[in-house]
Amino acid sequence: MALKMVKGSIDRMFDKNLQDLVRGIRNHKEDEAKYISQCIDEIKQELKQDNIAVKANAVCKLTYLQMLGYDISWAAFNIIEVMSASKFTFKRIGYLAASQCFHEGTDVIMLTTNQIRKDLSSPNQYDTGVALTGLSCFVTPDLARDLANDIMTLMSHTKPYIRKKAVLIMYKVFLKYPESLRPAFPRLKEKLEDPDPGVQSAAVNVICELARRNPKNYLSLAPLFFKLMTSSTNNWVLIKIIKLFGALTPLEPRLGKKLIEPLTNLIHSTSAMSLLYECVNTVIPILKSPVLARNNTVFLYVEKLYFVFFPPTVKYLGLLAMSKILKTHPKSVQSHKDLILQCLDDKDESIRLRALDLLYGMVSKKNLMEIVKKLMIHVDKAEGTTYRDELLTKIIDICSQSNYQYITNFEWYISILVELTRLEGTRHGHLIAAQMLDVAIRVKAIRKFAVSQMAMLLDNAHLIASNTQRNGICEVLYAAAWICGEFSDHLEESNQTLEAMLRPKVTTLPGHIQAVYVQNMVKLYASILQQKEQAGEKEAAQEITQLMIDRLPQFVQSADLEVQERASCILQLIKYIQKLQIKEVPVAEEVIALFAGELNPVAPKAQKKVPVPEGLDLDAWINEPPSDSESEDEKPRTIFHDEEQRHSRHRQPEIDEEELARRREVRKQEQANNPFYIKSSPSPQKQYQDTPGVEHIPVVQIDLSVPLKVPGMPMSDQYVKLEEERRHKQKLEKDKKKKKQKKEKKGKHRRHNSLHTESDEDIAPAQHVDIITEEMPENALPSDEDDKDPNDPYKALDIDLDKPLADSEKLPVQRHRNAENLKSPDTEAPLVGKKSKKPKKKEKKHKEKEREKEKKKEREKKVTEEGKKVVCVLSATYDIQGNLQNDSQVTVSVIFENKSTSFLKSMELNVLDSLNAKMLRPEGSSVHDGIPVPFQLPPGISNEAQFVFTLQSIVMAQKLKGTLSFIVKNDNGSTHEKLDFKLHFSCASYLITTPCYSDAFAKLLESGDLHMSSIKVDGISISFQHLLAKICFYHHFSVVERVDSCASMYSRSIQGHHVCLLVKKGENSVSVDGKCNDSTLLSNLLDEMKETLSKC
Amino acid sequence: MIKFFLMVNKQGQTRLSRYYEHVEIHKRTMLEAEVIKNCLSRSREQCSFIEYKDFKLVYRQYAALFIVVGISETENEMAVYELIHNFVEVLDRYFSRVSELDIMFNLDRVHIILDEMVLNGCIVETNKNRILAPLFVLDKMAES
């Protein structure tokens, strides 16, 4: 038996180590899971042993299994055991396992605090190092708070190995415990100039990370970093510093200028690609162009980029960097257009997408058609719908960006859109539809063409909507139907289009599209009717009516409510028209009147941006509401009233006569363009033509040789050619003009001309986009939406680092209770102790002196002058009294005593009001105004001032914060000082000592209206007489009756609550039973009493 | 910042994993599987940088082993690319011609090396001698 046990433990000694485990797993390829579960069982056995070596071995194996994806959180406690091993070889295994599997949610983590602290202060630097490394992976807010000071101390460790780690860990500590940032920051800053480059690099790392989130707090460090950048030779450090400057430069534009020289030097001299990449990537985009344009630096960068970053393995980076440069320096990248277009053929999707991004920024009026043409080819070639969809959206994005800025020929664009409808299985039908609608509405000149194209689409609807349900592309029919209907005047073969819209196949389309069909076929019908009537072809007009009546019933039967409703309504209408037609009454005018009026585009945000006109208060009642429930209504009404006042006060100063006149003018103009206003002159076009420069837009004749109705053929190419011709012609004309101009004014415009010869602006668009201001309401407010995430963890680190540290901000330091007696030279703790000692003593003295005062609380102001002399300037003692006349007021009497040798004047007391308690201020002053103390204090003099406070509820104690500001005047001049204090309104201060007779007292107790509560306090040694006196004195009670060691007492609050007490004294204890109308008040009073009594 | 550091072989088995931001264990396995699938599907001529979800992957292939590092948007891709090679060089020096088995058998040591180089998601040390110093101390301790 004994032998077996020994054998067992020897077996254990020769347990599997990590290598055996790995080998075992490799040898059990078929039943790996089974083998591992068997191993885990063994490990569990091993962990039960006392031998730390066995445990460490087991934990080491667990770490491997964890990597394979097995949960080992069940062993958390054993991991902690191994972490606390004294031998480093075991300890590191424990920490490794912990760093792999501990996280904020691990509950045993709090057990580690002391162990980690011990390891951090270990004489062995590797112990400390391993603890720091582990900590970086599993630090929690609690650990961060408890260990912040220890880690901060390590930042000044003698060994650079520890210093650099400690510095880096601080970053995690800051994130978890933001309060530590300010106290630790000065030391962190010191580390930037550490003699060891590793420590320096760590500090740069941390500050760089911090500064990236909240750059403005770190601007003051810029000179230091600038010095580092020019002196450091460590590429890793340089990368970080450049990254940091990338964050700082937008805030301080002057930095950019300074950076150019050192950066250019770096780019020329460095052999490290990563550094070069960082330079180009981070800093160049933010350097503003004027400076750089002169140096031609950007071109240089791009050339360098081109050579360095376009081998296949790093092509992605080249594209990424280019896209960043493109944002600020588009021209410099454009020369590499071909290369970027090539990237569209890349196998790698992320490269293709990057290239697409780049193209978006690279287009100009000149190359748009060419680029889109290439993209269209890619659309055809592309495999996989996601990439094709991406291409589609990109084409639309590229073309429509900044209000179609780069489109010179909208016929081309429409034909591109039509071509895109041939894409199968795209999800973006609605996108194309939206573009079609947008262009047709906003580009008035293109409507004729658009309508013809849309008519063609409708004609070929069967091609588009072949498999309706799965196909998103049928959405374009929505746009097509609407455009054909709305702009039916431009339609050439209306009959045919109407016929196409009435086909039975249409009923298979989604409901919302059918609805648009139904509505717009009436528009179409109306216009045909008009044409026929005007031409006098009555029969044709009746024919078309008959067609409608024949075909509409198929929509009346639709399952879609909208379609059905519209169709049946319209069917009746047309039947009525037919009746009139038979009577030979001309109807066209009336029918067309149904759809009179033109739609104007309105920006989506327009309504939101309309400012509320002066004098209009949306919250005010138009009619006073019936005042049936007055008491409830009153409160909200006052709120509205307040708001209104503030509102008008805010707005008034903005208005002056001129501004008003101007606004009126603008509004008139805008009304003229708005269909919803009754117009004075109903011609938007007129206004449109008034805009300067429109005369110069050449209106292109539509070349009818373009085959409009061959759906299978890509037509946009034709337009490319056409457009080229047009441009060529334009150029020729311009050249002619120029020559003329030159003859007329020699050289006068020379500079101007040379500037513009090759630029985009030269290419005048064939059609004008209607992007006039009418889309936005007059004086629309600029929207500055702030979409910062309130849950951003980095927000907590947005801390002003330049302010001096306050005592309260010192990091919590672990120490013994009698720490003040110990000598510990380098921690800050004793300093705090010394500082707080003095006032404590004084307080005591003061208390003794003023024993007779019933309530005391004092604050003393110390002004530290040269030589850290502590001078007490002012002491204030206060007393709170209930006001008998008013049930919601208390009076606070404050005795001010000048303890200095200076003259105190202009004292002003202010209190931060709470919801419940407010300081009574003279009428007309705001909540932020203080109340002046009506006297001045010569040295050594004291005086009393009274302040009245109103309270709503008195059942709870209150604390109010306040400040007393005053001016100290002495021989050296005068200084402005402030004293912060707290006013404590205890419940007892709301009580008024009121005598009560015993029979009335008995009645009160019998009434049964009172709530009851009681307390008991042990360890009372003073006499009963003395005790009653205390209660009377401090808590404003009067004794009703006393029998031996038992007494009944009574008091009344300012709001009329009765408070009755029965006080009984035992051997060593006192019990108080209380009764009161209000249970909260009673329990609060008893709590206060308990506190007084326990001090006895 | 570096989010994680992975070593995965061609069969998709993880050989080293270190996360600098906490990821739950079952999500880790999923992430690793997806990451390696992404890398394996690429040819040698293809670019070493992949956009993946909201971060980027930088990877290099050494024989049958892939080293994949997940980094945040703001990290310098090129620097990490170079770091990977540096890491492999250090391993090579310590194990003298490192192999996949070396890494598996000495996982704890590989972790020490990695921890010396990357701490808290930041690159701390790139000097080979300084990286290996603690490891040599440890080996001496184990011998005695």
Contacts between the chains, C-beta under 8 A, distances in Angstrom:
chain1	res1	chain2	res2	distance
A	18	B	105	6.7
A	18	B	107	6.6
A	18	B	108	7.4
A	19	B	105	4.8
A	22	B	104	4.8
A	22	B	105	5.9
A	60	B	108	6.0
A	63	B	107	6.8
A	63	B	108	7.1
A	64	B	107	5.6
A	66	B	25	7.2
A	67	B	14	5.6
A	67	B	15	7.9
A	67	B	16	7.1
A	67	B	17	5.2
A	67	B	107	7.2
A	68	B	13	7.9
A	68	B	14	6.5
A	69	B	14	7.6
A	69	B	25	6.6
A	69	B	26	7.5
A	69	B	28	6.6
A	69	B	29	3.9
A	69	B	32	7.9
A	70	B	25	7.8
A	71	B	25	5.1
A	71	B	26	7.9
A	73	B	25	7.8
A	88	B	138	7.3
A	88	B	141	6.7
A	89	B	138	6.9
A	89	B	141	6.4
A	89	B	142	6.4
A	92	B	108	7.4
A	92	B	112	7.2
A	92	B	138	7.6
A	93	B	108	6.3
A	96	B	108	5.9
A	96	B	111	5.5
A	100	B	18	7.7
A	100	B	19	7.9
A	101	B	25	7.6
A	103	B	22	4.1
A	104	B	22	6.9
A	126	B	134	5.6
A	126	B	137	6.6
A	126	B	138	7.7
A	129	B	134	6.9
A	132	B	119	7.9
A	133	B	115	4.8
A	133	B	119	6.2
A	136	B	20	7.9
A	136	B	119	5.9
A	136	B	120	4.2
A	137	B	19	7.9
A	137	B	20	7.3
A	164	B	124	6.0
A	164	B	125	7.8
A	165	B	119	6.2
A	165	B	124	7.4
A	168	B	119	5.0
A	168	B	120	4.9
A	168	B	122	5.9
A	168	B	124	6.3
A	169	B	119	7.7
A	169	B	120	6.4
A	171	B	120	6.2
A	171	B	122	7.8
A	172	B	120	5.8
A	198	B	124	6.8
A	198	B	125	6.1
A	198	B	130	7.5
A	201	B	124	7.2
A	202	B	122	7.3
A	202	B	124	6.1
A	205	B	122	4.5
A	205	B	123	7.8
A	205	B	124	7.9
A	206	B	122	7.9
A	209	B	1	7.0
A	209	B	122	7.7
A	212	B	74	6.6
A	236	B	79	7.0
A	236	B	123	5.8
A	236	B	126	6.4
A	239	B	76	5.4
A	239	B	79	5.6
A	243	B	74	7.2
A	243	B	76	7.3
A	272	B	82	7.6
A	273	B	78	5.2
A	273	B	82	7.4
A	274	B	76	5.6
A	274	B	78	3.7
A	274	B	79	3.9
A	274	B	81	7.3
A	274	B	82	5.4
A	276	B	78	8.0
A	277	B	76	6.4
A	277	B	77	7.4
A	277	B	78	4.2
A	277	B	79	7.9
A	278	B	76	5.2
A	278	B	78	7.5
A	278	B	79	7.4
A	281	B	76	7.4
A	312	B	45	4.9
A	312	B	46	6.7
A	312	B	47	6.4
A	313	B	45	7.6
A	313	B	46	7.6
A	313	B	47	5.8
A	313	B	48	5.2
A	314	B	47	6.7
A	314	B	48	7.0
A	314	B	49	7.6
A	314	B	78	7.3
A	314	B	81	7.7
A	315	B	47	5.3
A	316	B	47	4.3
A	316	B	48	7.9
A	316	B	49	4.4
A	316	B	77	7.9
A	317	B	49	6.4
A	317	B	77	5.7
A	317	B	78	6.2
A	320	B	77	7.8
A	347	B	43	7.4
A	347	B	46	6.3
A	348	B	42	7.3
A	348	B	46	5.4
A	348	B	47	5.6
A	350	B	47	7.6
A	350	B	49	7.4
A	350	B	50	5.9
A	350	B	51	4.4
A	351	B	47	6.1
A	353	B	51	7.6
